[in-house]
């Protein structure tokens, strides 16, 4: 399967996930609005997600996928299955211990992430309650990450990319049916979302089993001290653990930045955590559809190319990935900067969410838009290091970027409040991506193919035309007032976005961009 076909498959399935995720967020905004209790839920949900990103989809995946791909290349299918069994056994034992400690330590975790919630004692207690009940979600998602790493290494991308839809559907059901049921019984409605999260995690894990069974790759987990000790001392497991140590630090730096920002937001105006959450959700559309999809497809194939000694193929895949980032992330960034208010108003301005909330979410979204290119590019550049099992370089860069981000917070938050937090992350991402790119160039790992100058010029001209079109659309209509005519507002947004695609890709085509040649590179 070609790179572009694989990336398109993952991207389309991720789109389904993000669309249902957006429907979930729209429903939650309309049902719950922005308050201390929504802040409490977002903090409680963020805690297991933080650990998931730190260990499961973060350090574990970054270490596991390259080692698994290289092991398969060097030792064959049978011995690779033995490695999978050993990793699964070790992972499950670690997860059981983590969940017990997390549930017991919920008060300390909530305080560490958002001590400002204590300004509203009921919200702080609600966050602790929800954290305890949702913490086992990390176990489900860590095992899902294990399954996804196996399937992606065997170039089966469909199931891992589609399963997040199940979480969104469960959370939609919780908000639609569960919240009114709890409210009728005098219970805080937001607690219904806890059941939705847990049901979604269990379903995501369950659907991995048939896909793994069809490939005869379903892990065999051996219980008992003797089996655990054998798994723990397995050379492949030890290699993964040795790579995870710097990877945990690297991912931990990013998650520490998120924790600090959440902590700061909890001391700002009530609703700040929620405003940032909704802006982050919209920003995740392009980062997931582009960055995550490209990273998922490139990581095992880059590792395989290096394991086979094919440096030219490795460099060519990175070049193609970076061209796709520029081609698709630049118009998305323009959209977030020039069209934030219409997007937020059309998507979120319903029910309990007010016009003032729209303006604050849009401000944060524009902050993220400044660094969208960097946020997406990191997803392609970092696998360039992980594929060669170099975890230390991205870690060192991430640590410096964390310091830069917090220094920017000192300057920007007093001026821009919660939007300053988003802008600091965006600027830090640009520094991160630029540094990673320079490192790959200096090592000689990445050698750009000819034609970058003309390519960047065409993209810049098309992006300028797009910016003019979107700026006109944002100013021409009163998007907040259109809340009285929601269908008209949705239709108008759809027309303007369709026009945006025509403007951007039309200018690129007219400027002479060779689409077939770009597709052939993948």
KAKA-V87683 format. One record per helix or strand. SS is the DSSP state (hx for helix, st for strand). FROM is the first residue (numbers start at 1). LEN is the number of residues. If there is no record, write none. Layout:
SS/FROM/LEN + SS/FROM/LEN
This chain:
hx/3/30 + hx/36/69 + hx/106/14 + hx/121/14 + hx/137/17 + hx/158/5 + hx/164/21 + hx/189/26 + hx/225/8 + hx/235/32 + hx/272/36 + hx/311/28 + hx/340/9 + hx/355/16 + hx/372/15 + hx/392/25 + hx/418/26 + hx/452/25 + hx/481/30 + hx/515/7
